[in-house]
């Protein structure tokens, strides 16, 4: 009878086990900034009636059955264990609360959540800072789902600020028009196939080497310390105008992702050079996390929980090594040149099935050597790279939570051995881009 009960428990996905192992414990931290104080926010009611019903994993713990398999087991949730309301000194300025807030955010990012209760927490900061009148911090274990799943769950709790009865909408992806069949089109396809085959072999081989042998140079963003996941961290955000992003996109004829990645890489190189002049020629790579779902935007929670959906819930991700362009005289004085070079690198990476082969290799290794072995490989990949970068699209309209207008939203990863994490998140307030 007990064995039958265990069989009914949902198994933990391989990627979920990678992120909650003896060598890796990765969290996703989301910061929700409000335009107004949230004294009257019905936190416990929202968690009970809106958040917990989203997915059974929010009320489950990870257990190991007698066959050694990890599974999700639903438990009774004591919400008071998950809600934290820190107390800061009263009567301080917004600038003073900035420091209290960032110190608190950095401290909770380093803490591990107890495995004896569901793997999430929220923190309510009801103090005026330079960025918001109040703030809610969500800390969720990566084993619960990837950024697409967890940010989709968070966004499902929000409404449009202008009209709560209407759903949030997201930027649409325009499919490029297919060329008509012709000799010219055939030649282009053949050329693409040859390039794809070469790039696939090159990228897959490079990924294997980067995960096992080759490490990036030591720089201000990678000091090669195996204990980086136990060092204090600092989480900060920066805002860019989406109109400026679009202007650069139009001038260069590239994608918004190309522009954002180029800006992030350019700023990273400038920081490295400012801290150490030798870093401008250092070999540095970014580990780009990719969503493997065939989707053009966020799906509803009901669609995500459908196992036959094109964008199901879970950790549907893979990674890709992207070299960070080095600074030279031209790229230093002309940032557009740097963005163009980044575009060319990403374009070449798109003509490759290296990420598919890498994912297949991890699955095979998991079956042959176990999930702990794969977790060690992923950890090695992170420590040998200089940065991790991922991004998600945000809604077009301003958001609100229970009629409390949202001013901003950003997210990041915590708990891993990587030193530099770059997470652009697109949201619409005042047509800005926050990362």
Secondary structure, 3 states (H helix, E strand, C coil): CHHHHHHCCEECCHHHHHCECCCCECEEEEEEEECCCCCCCCHHHHHHHHHHHHCHHHHEEEEECCCCCEEEEECCCCHHHCEECCCCCCCCCHHHHHHHHHHHHHHHHHCCCCCCCCCEEEEEECCCCCCCCEEEEEEEEHHHCCHHHHHHHHHHCCEECCCCCCCCCECCCCCCCCCCCCHHHHHHHHHHHHHHHHHHHHHHHHHHHHHHCCCCCCECCECCCCCHHHCCCCCCCCEEEHHHHHHHHHHHCCCHHHHHHHHHHHHHHHHHHHHCHHHHHCCCEEEEEEECCCCCCCCCHHHHCCCCCCCCCCCCEEEEEEECCCCCHHHHHCHHHHHHHHHHHHHHHHCCCHHHHHHHHHHHHHHHHCHHHHHHHHHHHHHHCCEEEEEEECECCCEEECCEEEEEEEEEEECCCCCEEEEEEECCHHHEEEC
